[in-house]
Amino acid sequence: DPLPPPLPKKQLQRAESLPEPGSSQHGHGGPEPRAGGVLYSIPPPCLRHEEGAALRDRPSWAPKKPLTKSQSLGEPLAPSGPQRAPSPSLKEVTFGTADGELGPLLESPAGLCGVVLGCQEAALARLSLRMQEELVGPEERQQLLEAELAGTRWAALAVLDPRPCCHSGDAWYFRVAVTFGHGQLELAAKVPKPCCSSLGVQSSLGTHCSIQRLLGRFTDRLPPELVLPGIPGQQSPSREDPACPGAQPALQVLLCAEVPHQTLADFVKGSQAVHRSSPGHYERLGCLLLLQLCLGLEHLRGQNVAQGDLCPENLLLVQCPCPPRSQRGQKEPRGLSLPRLLISSFFKVQEKQRPCSTSQEQDWTRGLAAPSPPAAAELNVGRLIYQILHVDISLENILGFRSQRLPEIPSLSIYSAGLKRLATLLLHRDAHRRVSIEQARGILQVLLWGPRQELFARSRKSLALLRSWLEVKRALLLLRFAESWAGEGGSPGLEEWLCCQYFQQVTEHTLYQVTQVLY
């Protein structure tokens, strides 16, 4: 048969694999494949029609299957063989994932162990998100409530108790209810004390479990039945309205989602007997309260906001809807379950760091005496540890210890030594050796859930050991959740969420650094 005419070069696309010079006619050797672009030399359609049977005698290295119409010459060829289902992400794998999608995962380079560990981490992340929604509700619900409460005044609220349910250092709180459809929603009406409002800052803080949530605000005269303690013979913190003699002036009122029942100062004052009789249970609750505070302070620092006055009188406690599962069935002191801790007063940080003074002693003393500048948050959290543990840490007491010695914390439980170590690190006179709020949060998490020091008694501390410990604890935590919820039902508690959040986020590198500082 006569050989086909040479193909004009102008009809070729750059995406095709061009034949080498001297091989434009189809001979016995055929064209060589190019190193770049498309791997194989694809004959164009016109050449396939003219060659006929000659194409059936193509060399063994030529493509077995011509390019389909849906493919572009500029795209790489799809691998030959049976089509596989796309491998799902480990975050998407559940018990109901089809076996056809699980197959590629089981053949992954990470191996079966890597797949299981990845699924456990993803499961903890999903559980943590669900627990958070159980505790604080979805953000969409808060936005709907804010829209519903717009324009609400005292006339639309039912006062459930004329006396405050909580009296903090900067406000009074009253239990009120508002009707939505066929039900009622209980809220807290916050009446700030004069010169104590932080409304402008609080309105833009977002949703966080340790931050007081603002749903609405209005300015109105207080109902006559409300009683404001601490003001003898008056029901208003201010003088009469001069424009209307005998009437009380209009006051700013904030509607808050959570109803506090006491402050941290009330909690500490009423728990001295429990601390003596059940020190382990009480000091664990103290660690959990401090952890919530550190998480809230981290959230505020991310938004360049600071706590207004970091003292027990300004930290609110809210009753959880149900007691933590880990405490059900235990013989614990009545009424001493873990509450939510809320930060309720804020101010905008003008400078991210307070300028250092010429003397570390002056800097340290001013930080303790000041009403909580941004750089003194660590000092104030250190003082709170002593106050929660019922140890005198007044400014006069601290200033009496000139040789960097702090008051002794008695060893009453497995948490006492760790809390003493943390307080020492937070109250260090040298600002460069003082631990940060983020480091304090990590230390509290290790005190609560490990790893404890006995882990390193028989094995040298290493990243491999900590990684193995972390993988085993994650698996055991998921099993614990499954066994607990299958037997009891109901919603998870605050402590379970904090624990789940810890094991979801922590890494062996973080554990190594924290245990170095703590132990």
C-alpha positions in Angstrom: 0.0 0.0 0.0 1.2 3.5 -0.7 2.4 5.5 2.3 0.2 8.3 3.5 1.2 11.9 2.7 3.0 13.8 5.4 0.8 15.7 7.9 1.0 19.6 7.6 2.6 21.0 10.7 0.2 23.9 10.9 -2.6 21.5 11.8 -0.9 20.2 14.9 -1.7 21.6 18.3 1.1 22.3 20.8 -0.6 20.1 23.3 0.0 17.0 21.1 3.2 15.0 21.3 4.9 15.9 18.0 6.9 13.3 16.1 10.7 13.7 16.0 12.3 15.1 12.9 12.8 12.5 10.2 9.8 10.3 11.3 6.9 12.3 9.8 6.0 9.2 7.8 4.6 6.2 9.6 7.3 3.6 9.3 8.1 0.3 11.1 9.7 2.1 14.0 7.0 4.7 14.6 7.4 8.0 16.5 9.2 8.2 19.9 7.2 9.5 22.9 8.1 13.0 24.2 9.3 13.6 27.7 6.9 16.5 28.4 3.3 17.2 27.7 1.1 14.2 26.8 2.9 11.0 27.5 2.0 9.2 24.3 1.9 10.3 20.6 -1.8 10.5 19.8 -2.6 10.3 16.0 -5.2 12.9 15.0 -8.6 11.8 13.6 -7.7 12.4 9.9 -4.7 10.2 10.2 -6.8 7.4 11.8 -9.2 7.4 8.9 -6.5 7.3 6.2 -4.3 4.6 7.9 -7.0 2.0 8.4 -5.4 -1.3 9.0 -2.0 0.2 9.5 -3.1 1.6 12.9 -4.0 -2.0 14.0 -0.3 -2.8 13.7 0.9 0.0 16.0 3.9 -0.7 18.2 3.4 -2.2 21.6 4.2 1.1 23.4 1.5 3.0 21.6 -1.7 3.8 23.5 -4.2 1.0 23.7 -7.2 3.3 23.7 -7.7 6.4 21.6 -8.5 9.8 23.1 -12.3 10.2 23.7 -14.2 13.3 22.7 -14.6 14.4 26.3 -10.9 14.6 26.8 -8.7 17.5 25.9 -5.3 16.9 24.3 -3.8 19.3 26.9 -5.0 17.2 29.8 -3.2 14.1 31.2 -4.7 10.8 30.4 -6.8 9.1 33.0 -5.3 5.8 34.4 -6.5 2.7 32.7 -8.3 0.0 34.6 -11.5 -0.1 36.7 -12.7 3.2 38.1 -12.5 3.7 41.9 -14.8 5.6 44.1 -13.1 8.8 45.4 -11.6 8.4 48.9 -13.5 10.3 51.5 -11.8 12.6 53.9 -11.2 11.1 57.4 -13.4 13.9 58.7 -16.3 12.5 56.7 -15.8 8.8 57.5 -18.5 7.4 59.8 -19.9 3.9 60.7 -22.3 4.3 57.8 -19.6 5.1 55.1 -20.0 2.6 52.2 -17.4 -0.2 51.9 -16.5 0.9 48.4 -15.3 4.2 49.9 -13.5 2.5 52.8 -11.5 0.3 50.5 -9.1 3.0 49.3 -8.6 4.2 52.9 -7.5 0.7 54.0 -4.9 0.7 51.3 -3.6 4.2 52.1 0.1 4.7 52.9 -0.8 5.7 56.4 -2.0 2.1 57.1 -4.9 1.0 59.1 -3.6 2.5 62.3 -3.3 6.0 60.7 -6.9 5.7 59.4 -8.3 4.8 62.8 -6.4 7.5 64.6 -7.6 10.1 62.1 -11.2 9.0 62.4 -10.9 9.3 66.2 -9.6 12.9 66.0 -12.4 13.8 63.6 -15.0 12.1 65.9 -13.7 14.1 68.9 -14.0 17.3 66.9 -17.6 16.6 66.0 -18.5 15.7 69.6 -16.8 18.8 70.9 -18.9 21.0 68.5 -22.1 19.2 69.5 -21.4 19.6 73.2 -20.7 23.3 72.8 -24.0 23.8 71.0 -25.7 22.0 73.9 -24.1 24.3 76.4 -24.4 27.7 74.7 -26.7 27.0 71.8 -26.1 27.6 68.1 -25.1 31.1 67.1 -28.0 31.3 64.7 -30.4 31.0 67.7 -28.7 33.9 69.5 -29.1 36.0 66.4 -32.9 35.2 66.3 -33.2 36.0 69.9 -31.5 39.4 69.4 -34.0 40.2 66.6 -37.0 39.1 68.8 -35.9 41.2 71.8 -35.2 44.4 69.8 -37.3 47.1 71.3 -38.2 45.2 74.5 -38.7 47.2 77.7 -39.7 46.4 81.2 -43.4 46.3 80.3 -42.8 43.2 78.1 -40.8 41.4 80.8 -42.2 39.4 83.7 -40.1 39.9 86.8 -39.7 36.5 88.4 -38.1 37.8 91.6 -38.0 41.4 92.8 -34.7 40.8 94.6 -31.4 40.3 92.6 -30.4 36.8 91.9 -26.8 37.9 91.9 -25.0 41.0 93.0 -21.6 41.4 91.4 -19.0 44.1 91.8 -20.3 46.1 88.8 -24.0 45.2 88.4 -27.2 43.8 89.8 -28.9 40.9 88.1 -32.7 40.1 88.1 -34.5 37.0 86.9 -37.0 37.9 84.2 -39.0 36.0 81.5 -40.2 36.9 78.1 -43.0 35.1 76.2 -42.2 33.6 72.8 -45.2 31.8 71.2 -46.5 29.3 73.7 -43.5 29.3 76.0 -41.4 31.5 78.2 -37.6 32.2 78.0 -35.8 33.0 81.3 -33.2 35.8 81.0 -31.1 38.0 83.3 -31.7 41.7 83.4 -28.4 43.3 84.2 -28.6 46.8 85.8 -25.0 48.2 85.7 -23.8 50.3 88.6 -23.0 53.9 87.8 -19.7 54.2 85.8 -19.5 50.5 85.3 -20.9 49.9 81.9 -18.9 48.2 79.2 -21.7 47.9 76.6 -19.9 49.1 73.6 -17.2 46.5 74.0 -19.5 43.7 75.1 -21.7 44.0 72.0 -19.0 42.7 69.6 -17.3 39.8 71.5 -18.9 36.9 69.7 -20.1 33.6 71.3 -17.9 31.9 73.8 -18.7 29.6 76.7 -16.9 31.8 79.2 -18.1 35.2 78.0 -21.4 36.8 79.0 -23.8 36.9 76.0 -25.7 40.1 75.4 -29.1 39.7 73.7 -30.6 43.1 74.0 -30.5 46.5 75.8 -32.8 49.4 76.6 -33.1 52.4 78.8 -36.1 52.7 81.1 -37.1 53.4 84.6 -36.9 50.5 87.0 -40.2 48.9 88.1 -41.1 50.0 91.6 -41.0 46.5 93.0 -37.4 45.9 92.3 -35.0 46.1 95.3 -31.4 47.2 94.9 -29.4 46.0 97.9 -26.8 48.2 99.5 -28.8 51.3 99.1 -30.8 51.9 102.2 -34.2 53.4 101.8 -33.9 53.6 98.0 -34.8 51.5 95.0 -32.6 53.3 92.6 -28.8 53.7 92.6 -29.2 57.4 91.6 -31.1 60.5 92.6 -34.6 61.4 91.5 -35.2 62.6 88.0 -35.2 66.4 88.3 -37.6 66.7 85.4 -40.1 64.6 87.2 -39.9 64.9 91.0 -40.7 61.7 92.8 -39.8 59.5 89.8 -36.7 57.5 89.4 -34.4 58.2 86.5 -34.2 56.0 83.5 -31.4 53.4 83.7 -29.6 51.3 81.2 -30.6 47.6 81.3 -28.9 44.7 79.5 -30.6 41.4 78.7 -28.3 38.5 79.1 -28.7 34.9 78.0 -27.3 33.3 81.1 -28.8 33.8 84.6 -26.0 33.9 87.3 -26.8 32.6 90.7 -23.6 33.8 92.5 -20.2 35.2 92.0 -16.9 33.4 92.4 -16.4 35.3 95.7 -19.7 33.8 97.0 -18.6 30.4 95.9 -15.2 30.6 97.6 -16.7 32.1 100.8 -19.3 29.3 101.1 -17.1 26.4 100.4 -14.5 26.5 103.2 -16.0 23.6 105.0 -16.2 21.5 101.8 -12.6 22.3 101.1 -11.6 20.8 104.4 -13.9 17.7 104.2 -13.5 16.9 100.4 -10.2 18.6 99.3 -9.8 16.5 96.2 -13.3 17.2 94.8 -13.1 20.9 95.7 -9.6 21.6 94.3 -10.6 19.8 91.0 -13.5 22.2 90.7 -11.1 25.0 91.3 -8.9 23.8 88.4 -12.0 23.6 86.2 -13.1 27.1 87.1 -9.6 28.5 86.5 -9.5 26.7 83.1 -12.7 28.3 82.0 -11.3 31.7 83.0 -8.1 31.1 81.0 -10.1 30.1 77.9 -12.2 33.2 78.2 -9.1 35.4 78.6 -7.5 33.8 75.5 -10.7 34.6 73.5 -10.6 38.2 74.7 -7.0 38.7 73.9 -7.6 37.5 70.4 -10.0 40.4 70.0 -7.8 43.0 71.7 -10.1 43.2 74.7 -9.3 42.7 78.4 -11.3 41.9 81.5 -12.3 45.0 83.3 -11.6 44.0 86.9 -10.3 40.5 87.3 -11.4 39.8 90.9 -13.8 37.1 92.4 -16.6 39.7 92.8 -16.8 40.3 89.0 -16.7 36.6 87.9 -20.2 35.2 87.5 -21.2 31.5 88.0 -24.1 30.0 86.2 -25.8 26.7 87.1 -25.3 24.1 84.4 -28.5 22.5 83.0 -27.4 19.1 84.2 -24.6 17.8 86.5 -21.5 16.4 84.7 -21.8 12.7 84.0 -18.5 12.0 85.7 -20.0 13.3 89.0 -23.3 11.5 88.8 -23.7 8.8 91.4 -20.7 10.0 93.5 -21.1 11.0 97.1 -20.3 14.6 96.5 -21.2 17.6 98.7 -24.7 18.7 97.9 -24.9 21.7 95.7 -21.2 21.8 94.9 -21.3 20.8 91.2 -19.3 22.5 88.5 -20.8 25.8 87.3 -20.0 27.8 84.2 -17.8 30.7 84.8 -18.5 34.0 83.0 -16.5 37.1 82.4 -18.9 40.0 82.4 -17.0 43.3 82.3 -14.5 44.4 79.6 -12.5 47.3 78.3 -10.8 47.9 75.0 -7.0 47.5 75.1 -5.3 50.6 73.9 -1.8 49.2 74.1 -1.1 45.5 73.8 1.7 45.6 76.4 2.2 47.8 79.4 5.6 49.5 79.3 8.1 47.9 81.7 9.2 50.0 84.6 12.8 50.5 85.5 12.4 48.2 88.5 11.0 44.7 88.4 9.9 45.1 92.0 7.9 48.3 91.1 6.4 46.6 88.0 5.4 43.5 90.0 3.9 45.6 92.8 2.0 47.9 90.4 0.6 44.9 88.5 -0.8 43.5 91.7 -2.2 46.8 92.9 -3.7 48.0 89.6 -7.3 47.2 88.6 -6.1 44.7 86.0 -4.1 46.2 83.2 -3.7 43.9 80.2 -0.2 42.7 81.1 -1.2 42.0 84.7 -3.8 39.3 83.8 -1.3 36.6 84.7 -0.7 38.2 88.1 -4.4 38.4 88.9 -5.0 34.7 87.9 -2.1 33.8 90.2 -3.8 35.7 93.0 -7.1 33.9 92.2 -5.4 30.5 92.8 -4.6 31.5 96.3 -8.1 33.0 96.9 -9.8 29.8 95.6 -7.6 27.7 97.9 -8.5 29.9 100.9 -5.0 31.2 101.4 -4.5 34.9 102.3 -3.0 36.6 99.3 -3.8 40.3 100.1 -1.5 42.9 98.7 -0.1 43.6 102.2 0.6 39.9 102.7 2.4 39.6 99.4 4.5 42.8 99.9 5.7 41.3 103.2 7.6 38.5 101.2 10.6 40.4 99.9 12.7 37.3 99.1 10.4 36.1 96.3 8.7 33.7 98.7 4.9 33.4 98.5 2.5 32.1 101.1 2.5 28.4 101.5 -0.3 26.3 99.9 -1.0 23.3 102.0 -0.9 19.9 100.2 -4.4 18.5 100.6 -4.9 16.7 97.3 -3.2 15.5 94.1 -3.9 19.0 92.7 -2.3 21.0 95.5 1.3 20.8 94.3 0.4 21.6 90.7 -1.7 24.6 91.7 1.1 25.9 93.9 3.6 25.5 91.0 1.3 27.3 88.6 0.7 30.2 91.1 4.5 30.6 91.6 5.0 30.8 87.8 2.2 33.3 87.3 3.3 35.5 90.2 7.0 35.4 89.3 8.7 38.8 89.8 10.6 38.5 86.5 8.1 39.1 83.7 10.3 37.2 81.3 10.0 34.0 83.4 6.3 34.4 84.1 4.1 32.0 82.2 1.4 33.3 79.9 -2.3 32.7 80.1 -2.0 30.2 77.2 0.7 28.3 79.1 -1.4 28.4 82.3 -4.4 26.9 80.4 -2.1 24.0 79.3 -0.8 23.4 82.8 -4.4 23.2 84.2 -5.4 20.8 81.4 -2.4 18.5 82.3 -3.3 18.7 86.0 -6.9 17.6 85.2 -6.4 14.9 82.6 -2.7 14.1 82.4 -0.1 13.0 81.6 0.8 12.7 85.3 4.4 12.6 86.5 4.2 8.8 87.2 4.1 8.2 83.4 7.7 9.1 83.3 8.8 7.1 86.3 9.6 3.9 84.2 10.0 5.4 80.7 12.1 8.4 79.6 10.0 11.3 78.5 10.0 11.5 74.7 7.7 12.7 71.9 7.1 9.0 70.9 5.9 8.2 74.5 3.6 11.2 74.6 2.2 10.5 71.2 1.4 6.9 72.2 -0.2 8.1 75.5 -2.3 10.6 73.6 -3.5 8.0 71.0 -4.5 5.6 73.7 -6.3 8.2 75.8 -8.3 9.4 72.8 -9.5 5.9 72.1 -10.4 5.3 75.8 -12.2 8.7 76.0 -14.4 7.8 73.0 -15.2 4.4 74.6 -16.0 6.1 77.9 -18.4 8.5 76.1 -20.1 5.6 74.3 -20.5 3.5 77.5 -21.7 6.4 79.6 -24.3 7.8 77.1 -25.6 4.3 76.2 -26.4 3.6 79.8 -27.6 7.0 81.1 -28.8 9.0 78.1 -29.3 12.8 78.3 -26.9 15.6 77.4 -23.1 15.8 78.2 -21.9 18.1 80.9 -19.5 21.0 81.0 -16.5 18.9 82.3 -17.0 16.4 79.4 -16.8 19.2 76.9 -13.7 20.7 78.4 -12.0 17.3 78.4 -13.1 16.5 74.8 -11.8 19.9 73.7 -8.4 19.2 75.3 -7.8 15.8 73.7 -9.1 17.2 70.3 -6.6 20.0 70.2 -3.5 19.0 72.1 -0.4 17.5 70.4 2.6 15.6 71.8 4.8 18.7 71.2 2.5 20.8 73.4 2.5 18.1 76.1 6.3 17.9 76.1 6.6 21.7 76.6 3.9 21.9 79.3 5.2 18.9 81.3 8.7 20.4 81.2 7.4 23.5 82.8 5.1 21.8 85.3 7.3 18.8 86.4 
